[in-house]
Amino acid sequence: MPADDSVQSSLSEMDKACNRAASLVRQILTFGGRQEQSRTLMNMQPAVNDALQLLRSTIPASIEINTSLPPSLPTVMADSAQIHQVILNLGINASHALESARGRIDVSLEALEVDDALALAATCPELHVGRYVRLTVADNGIGMSRDTLDRIFEPFFTTKPPGRGTGLGLAVVRGIVKNHDGAITVTSEPGKGSRFSVYFPVVDGEVTGRHQQVVEAFHGNGERVLFLDDEEPIVLLASRMLNRLGYKVEAHTRAAEALEEFRRRPAEFDLVLTDLSMPGASGMDFARNVLAIRPDVPVIMTTGYIDPDDLDLARRIGVCEVILKPTTIEEMGRSFHRQLSARQPR
């Protein structure tokens, strides 16, 4: 679409929604101990703004959200998906503290220097002397007693009625903050609301946003690709995009059919792309069979998650690369270019 087309704003929102969903899945994997953090140098203001848009659509419209988010703050080393999770968990927790779904949530960011006096007054052993960006989420709700305050970060502890809370939200927040070498403090009194202050250590550096990066899309020259994935929408979309990049794609949703096609004419394919997890079949077995027929063909595997043992097995089988979903057409094009270029005669 042209850059000034009105549809662009809708497409942009769809893109943001998909990225948020992907980030949440990565978050679940991270806290299940199945994926490493992806921390980058960042300014927190855009990440907090994005999370607040999602929070706004999650909590009742009768709750007012006030913000103070200056754009020119020091940078921190953080995982944006986990920043989103902190905002959502604290925001939803605050909304539950507002009686009759009416009240106010205040969200602010500020840079500050923690000295010995402030560190001591915070009574938080994780808060050390140094420079921080402080995220504050406060509400004017029912507040908490001292007994409740002493237990709020315990997993599965909740004062909410059945069906309204799991007791994991604040435990997850504390885990995220700890993983970021930060600190979290809470002040609250019954009838006077609560205030959560999260401290992220400042890391000096220059941020390069995604919108500032030049994306290089590597185009093909009619190379034939055998593509296997059990999800028909993925097959349709990826095939269309790869065809536009100049590749000739033959796609299958069943491993047996794809393998039979490869057996019939193995020399006609320049590259094989396969999903790892499929019902009734394994991408690992498919790759092994393809490489047994033609050991020199580059095989690339895609998956939402792969544990270290399977990754090691894929390499031993002969898989060239493993691309983690969700991926982009640019990333796929770069991967194809790497593998096909490596096999061209010099």
Protein Blocks (a to p, Z undefined) as FASTA:
>chain_A
ZZklmklmmmmmmmmmmmmmmmmmmmmmmmnopaccddddddfklmmmmmmmmmmmmmcf
klccdddddfbbcdddddfklmmmmmmmmmmmmmmmpghhiacdddddddddddfklmmm
nopaklccddddddddddfbebpafklmmmmmpghiafbdehiagolmmmmmmmmmmmno
pacdddddehiapaddddddddedddddfklpccdddddehiacddddfblklmmmmmmm
mmmnopacdddfbfklmmmmmmmmmmlpgbdcddfbdghiafklmmmmmmmmmmmbccdd
ddfbdcfklmmmmmmnopabdcdddddfklmmmmmmmmmmmmpcZZ
